[in-house]
Amino acid sequence: MRDTSTAPPTADPGQGPEPRAGRRAGLVLSRRTSWFLLAFGVWSWFVWITFVKNLWKDSSGLAFDDAGDPTGYFWIHLLLAITSFLLGTAIGLLGLRGVRAARRA
């Protein structure tokens, strides 16, 4: 039996038709959510830069021992800061993309 349907074949029959050229399928963020994510990314950088500066200048003996070498406390908190920088950057970039897309629409 021959297929007489007019629909073009798709790469995966269970997924439906392909998206049109120039359009991307995906999540659409509201303008409010986009601004919140962007603000969160900026806030995260501000807070953690301040924290790392204070960690580096620590004189209480938590971050550096008597010989001036970094302690476990220093390394754990530096790892937390780096992780927060990365997450803040990713979240902020999502927000920035959402804000740009909302302005184009």
GROMACS elastic network, one bead per residue, 0.5 to 0.9 nm:
[ bonds ]
;  ai    aj funct       b0    kb
    3     6     6  0.88081   500
    5     8     6  0.82391   500
    7    10     6  0.87866   500
    7    17     6  0.81512   500
    8    17     6  0.76229   500
    9    12     6  0.85124   500
    9    13     6  0.75709   500
    9    17     6  0.78096   500
   10    13     6  0.56959   500
   10    14     6  0.86523   500
   10    15     6  0.78120   500
   10    16     6  0.69102   500
   10    17     6  0.59556   500
   10    18     6  0.64980   500
   11    14     6  0.89759   500
   11    15     6  0.82260   500
   11    16     6  0.89844   500
   11    17     6  0.87228   500
   11    18     6  0.81037   500
   12    15     6  0.55840   500
   12    16     6  0.74830   500
   12    17     6  0.88753   500
   13    16     6  0.62766   500
   13    17     6  0.83667   500
   15    18     6  0.81909   500
   17    20     6  0.88350   500
   18    21     6  0.87997   500
   19    22     6  0.84640   500
   19    23     6  0.66056   500
   19    24     6  0.69654   500
   19    25     6  0.69492   500
   20    23     6  0.57547   500
   20    24     6  0.80148   500
   21    24     6  0.81439   500
   28    98     6  0.76113   500
   28   101     6  0.88787   500
   29    32     6  0.81419   500
   29    33     6  0.61933   500
   29    34     6  0.61043   500
   29    95     6  0.83639   500
   29    98     6  0.59012   500
   29    99     6  0.85654   500
   29   101     6  0.88579   500
   29   102     6  0.83421   500
   30    33     6  0.51995   500
   30    34     6  0.61170   500
   30    35     6  0.86684   500
   30    98     6  0.74723   500
   30    99     6  0.85291   500
   30   102     6  0.76717   500
   31    34     6  0.51090   500
   31    35     6  0.62570   500
   31    36     6  0.86336   500
   31    95     6  0.89421   500
   31    98     6  0.69549   500
   31    99     6  0.61941   500
   31   101     6  0.89073   500
   31   102     6  0.61257   500
   31   103     6  0.87836   500
   32    35     6  0.52910   500
   32    36     6  0.62246   500
   32    37     6  0.87531   500
   32    99     6  0.87504   500
   33    37     6  0.61772   500
   33    38     6  0.85834   500
   33    95     6  0.73854   500
   33    98     6  0.81777   500
   33    99     6  0.89111   500
   34    37     6  0.52259   500
   34    38     6  0.62072   500
   34    39     6  0.86020   500
   34    92     6  0.86680   500
   34    94     6  0.72939   500
   34    96     6  0.67384   500
   34    97     6  0.77583   500
   34    99     6  0.54859   500
   34   102     6  0.85794   500
   35    38     6  0.50696   500
   35    39     6  0.60448   500
   35    40     6  0.84878   500
   35    92     6  0.89542   500
   35    95     6  0.59788   500
   35    96     6  0.75525   500
   35    98     6  0.78991   500
   35    99     6  0.64884   500
   36    39     6  0.50977   500
   36    40     6  0.60450   500
   36    41     6  0.86481   500
   36    92     6  0.87700   500
   36    95     6  0.70896   500
   37    40     6  0.50030   500
   37    41     6  0.62548   500
   37    42     6  0.87693   500
   37    88     6  0.88621   500
   37    91     6  0.58191   500
   37    92     6  0.54818   500
   37    93     6  0.81321   500
   37    94     6  0.69239   500
   37    96     6  0.78397   500
   37    98     6  0.88881   500
   38    41     6  0.51974   500
   38    42     6  0.64220   500
   38    43     6  0.86313   500
   38    88     6  0.88833   500
   38    91     6  0.69137   500
   38    93     6  0.68582   500
   38    94     6  0.72956   500
   38    96     6  0.57096   500
   38    97     6  0.89950   500
   38    98     6  0.88126   500
   38    99     6  0.82886   500
   39    42     6  0.51666   500
   39    43     6  0.59913   500
   39    44     6  0.84589   500
   39    92     6  0.70091   500
   39    95     6  0.79920   500
   40    43     6  0.50084   500
   40    44     6  0.59528   500
   40    45     6  0.86500   500
   40    88     6  0.69263   500
   40    91     6  0.73308   500
   40    92     6  0.65180   500
   40    95     6  0.87175   500
   41    44     6  0.51381   500
   41    45     6  0.64396   500
   41    46     6  0.87757   500
   41    85     6  0.84473   500
   41    87     6  0.79192   500
   41    89     6  0.56896   500
   41    90     6  0.76030   500
   41    91     6  0.57128   500
   41    93     6  0.76751   500
   41    95     6  0.81503   500
   42    45     6  0.52992   500
   42    46     6  0.63008   500
   42    47     6  0.87669   500
   42    88     6  0.72799   500
   42    89     6  0.80263   500
   42    92     6  0.67305   500
   43    46     6  0.50576   500
   43    47     6  0.61154   500
   43    48     6  0.85353   500
   43    88     6  0.81194   500
   44    47     6  0.52978   500
   44    48     6  0.60693   500
   44    49     6  0.83829   500
   44    84     6  0.69602   500
   44    85     6  0.68995   500
   44    87     6  0.85624   500
   44    88     6  0.54550   500
   44    89     6  0.82820   500
   44    92     6  0.89945   500
   45    48     6  0.53599   500
   45    49     6  0.58745   500
   45    50     6  0.84273   500
   45    84     6  0.79436   500
   45    85     6  0.60633   500
   45    88     6  0.66284   500
   45    89     6  0.78552   500
   46    49     6  0.54576   500
   46    50     6  0.63278   500
   46    51     6  0.87274   500
   47    50     6  0.53028   500
   47    51     6  0.62320   500
   47    52     6  0.88336   500
   48    52     6  0.60581   500
   48    53     6  0.84809   500
   48    81     6  0.58553   500
   48    82     6  0.84769   500
   48    84     6  0.72833   500
   48    85     6  0.71618   500
   49    52     6  0.52095   500
   49    53     6  0.62228   500
   49    54     6  0.86489   500
   49    81     6  0.80630   500
   49    85     6  0.86154   500
   50    53     6  0.52045   500
   50    54     6  0.62763   500
   50    55     6  0.85989   500
   51    54     6  0.51285   500
   51    55     6  0.60221   500
   51    56     6  0.85568   500
   51    81     6  0.78728   500
   52    56     6  0.60030   500
   52    57     6  0.85909   500
   52    77     6  0.83086   500
   52    78     6  0.70635   500
   52    81     6  0.70882   500
   53    56     6  0.51610   500
   53    57     6  0.63622   500
   53    58     6  0.87032   500
   54    57     6  0.51484   500
   54    58     6  0.60805   500
   55    58     6  0.51214   500
   55    59     6  0.88974   500
   55    62     6  0.89859   500
   55    63     6  0.66442   500
   55    74     6  0.71820   500
   55    77     6  0.81695   500
   55    78     6  0.82837   500
   56    59     6  0.88486   500
   56    63     6  0.75889   500
   56    64     6  0.87593   500
   56    74     6  0.83697   500
   57    63     6  0.87542   500
   58    61     6  0.70340   500
   58    62     6  0.72647   500
   58    63     6  0.61414   500
   58    64     6  0.73668   500
   59    62     6  0.76661   500
   59    63     6  0.77983   500
   59    64     6  0.76039   500
   60    63     6  0.75927   500
   60    64     6  0.81862   500
   61    64     6  0.53651   500
   61    65     6  0.55764   500
   61    66     6  0.71222   500
   61    71     6  0.87793   500
   62    65     6  0.71057   500
   62    70     6  0.87479   500
   62    71     6  0.70368   500
   62    72     6  0.86355   500
   62    73     6  0.63302   500
   62    74     6  0.73178   500
   63    68     6  0.89360   500
   63    69     6  0.83574   500
   63    70     6  0.57718   500
   63    71     6  0.53783   500
   63    72     6  0.75016   500
   63    73     6  0.55846   500
   63    75     6  0.81215   500
   63    77     6  0.88949   500
   64    67     6  0.76443   500
   64    68     6  0.52611   500
   64    69     6  0.52501   500
   64    71     6  0.53416   500
   64    72     6  0.88254   500
   64    73     6  0.83910   500
   64    74     6  0.71005   500
   65    68     6  0.52664   500
   65    69     6  0.55530   500
   65    70     6  0.65173   500
   65    71     6  0.63682   500
   66    69     6  0.74696   500
   67    70     6  0.89835   500
   70    73     6  0.79275   500
   70    74     6  0.58234   500
   70    75     6  0.71055   500
   71    74     6  0.52325   500
   71    75     6  0.65810   500
   71    76     6  0.88126   500
   72    75     6  0.51666   500
   72    76     6  0.60882   500
   72    77     6  0.84943   500
   73    76     6  0.53614   500
   73    77     6  0.61563   500
   73    78     6  0.84651   500
   74    77     6  0.53452   500
   74    78     6  0.59803   500
   74    79     6  0.85683   500
   75    78     6  0.50270   500
   75    79     6  0.60950   500
   75    80     6  0.85979   500
   76    79     6  0.51227   500
   76    80     6  0.62748   500
   76    81     6  0.87126   500
   77    81     6  0.61291   500
   77    82     6  0.85997   500
   78    81     6  0.50134   500
   78    82     6  0.61784   500
   78    83     6  0.85833   500
   79    82     6  0.51284   500
   79    83     6  0.61304   500
   79    84     6  0.85229   500
   80    83     6  0.51477   500
   80    84     6  0.61171   500
   80    85     6  0.86022   500
   81    84     6  0.50125   500
   81    85     6  0.60897   500
   81    86     6  0.86558   500
   82    86     6  0.62855   500
   82    87     6  0.86735   500
   83    86     6  0.51784   500
   83    87     6  0.61849   500
   83    88     6  0.84080   500
   84    87     6  0.50727   500
   84    88     6  0.57288   500
   84    89     6  0.82466   500
   85    88     6  0.51095   500
   85    89     6  0.59814   500
   85    90     6  0.85944   500
   86    89     6  0.51243   500
   86    90     6  0.62229   500
   86    91     6  0.86309   500
   87    90     6  0.50866   500
   87    91     6  0.60368   500
   87    92     6  0.83256   500
   88    91     6  0.51796   500
   88    92     6  0.58469   500
   88    93     6  0.84163   500
   89    92     6  0.50699   500
   89    93     6  0.60283   500
   89    94     6  0.86048   500
   90    93     6  0.51810   500
   90    94     6  0.63178   500
   90    95     6  0.87347   500
   91    94     6  0.51436   500
   91    95     6  0.63325   500
   91    96     6  0.86830   500
   92    95     6  0.50168   500
   92    96     6  0.61021   500
   92    97     6  0.86328   500
   93    97     6  0.61034   500
   93    98     6  0.84714   500
   94    97     6  0.52070   500
   94    98     6  0.62136   500
   94    99     6  0.87049   500
   95    99     6  0.61447   500
   95   100     6  0.85997   500
   96    99     6  0.50975   500
   96   100     6  0.61618   500
   96   101     6  0.85337   500
   97   100     6  0.51482   500
   97   101     6  0.60802   500
   97   102     6  0.85577   500
   98   101     6  0.50805   500
   98   102     6  0.60786   500
   98   103     6  0.86379   500
   99   102     6  0.50942   500
   99   103     6  0.62729   500
   99   104     6  0.87767   500
  100   103     6  0.51767   500
  100   104     6  0.63752   500
  100   105     6  0.88232   500
  101   104     6  0.51527   500
  101   105     6  0.63109   500
  102   105     6  0.52156   500
